[in-house]
Amino acid sequence: MYTFMAIVGSILIPIFPFILRRRRRRAQKELHDQIEKAKADILKDGVVAGPKGPYVPHVPWGVGTEVPPPHDTRPPKAKAYHGGPWP
């Protein structure tokens, strides 16, 4: 029994990576075909519309983002600092 399992295992171990590679390539091909179909649907009328609404830039916030830069060394007020020598 163990000999049979060893023989079958020694035959399947070199073949298993090829099976996985074939499945991976098939999935990649299907995804590529879906992407190409979606691009064709989007571009069929020749008009490409951008995202809706005005552009709103990201405003950074948090410690050290005040303008002009802070000149003191105490922690920001009400920002997760509890206790210490600062008032």
N, C-alpha and C positions, 0 to 999 in steps of 0.2 A: 504494500500500500504506500509506504513512504517512498519507495523507489519510483512508483508511478507518479506520485505528486512531485517528486524532484525532477523527473523527466518533463512533465507538463510545465512546471515552473520554469525550467531552463529553456524551454521552447517559447513560452509566452513573455518572459522578461525582455528579450531583445525586440519583440514585436510590439509590445505595449506603447513605447514612445511614438512609434509610427502611427498607431491608432489615435493617440492623443493629438499628434500634429495634424492629422487629417481632419479631426473634429474641429480643431482650432482654426484651420484654414477655411473650412466650410463656414464656420460662424463669421469669420472676417469677411468672406465673400458675400454672405447674406447682408451683413451690415453695410458693406460698401455699395451693394445694389440698392439698399434702402436709401442711403445718402444720395446716390446719384439720381434716384427717382424723385426724392424731395427737392433736390436742386433743380431738376427739370421742371417740376411743378411750380416752383417759385419763379423761375426765369422764363416761363412759357409766354408771358405777355410782355416781357422786356422791361417791366417796371419793378424796381426793388425799393421797397419802403423801409425806412429805418424804424427805430423804436418810437413809440408814441410819447408825446409830451416833451416839455422843454428839458434841456440838459441842466442838471443840478449837480454842481461839483461837491465832492465830499469835503466836509468841514472837519478837520482834525480836532479832537478834544481829549482832555485828560491831563495828566501831570506833565508840566513842562511845555505846554502848547500855548501859553498866554503870550500875547504880543504887546509890548516888547517882552523879551525873556525876563523871568523873575530875577531879582537881584538879592533876595534874601535866602537864607538857608533853612528856614523852617518848613515843615511839611504843608501841603495845601490844606485849606480849611475844609473840615467835614469830609475828608477823603480817607477813610479807613485808618486814621491814626488815632489811637485811643490812649490818652494819658501821656505824661512826659513833662519836661520843664517848660514847654511853650504855653502861652496863655490861650 
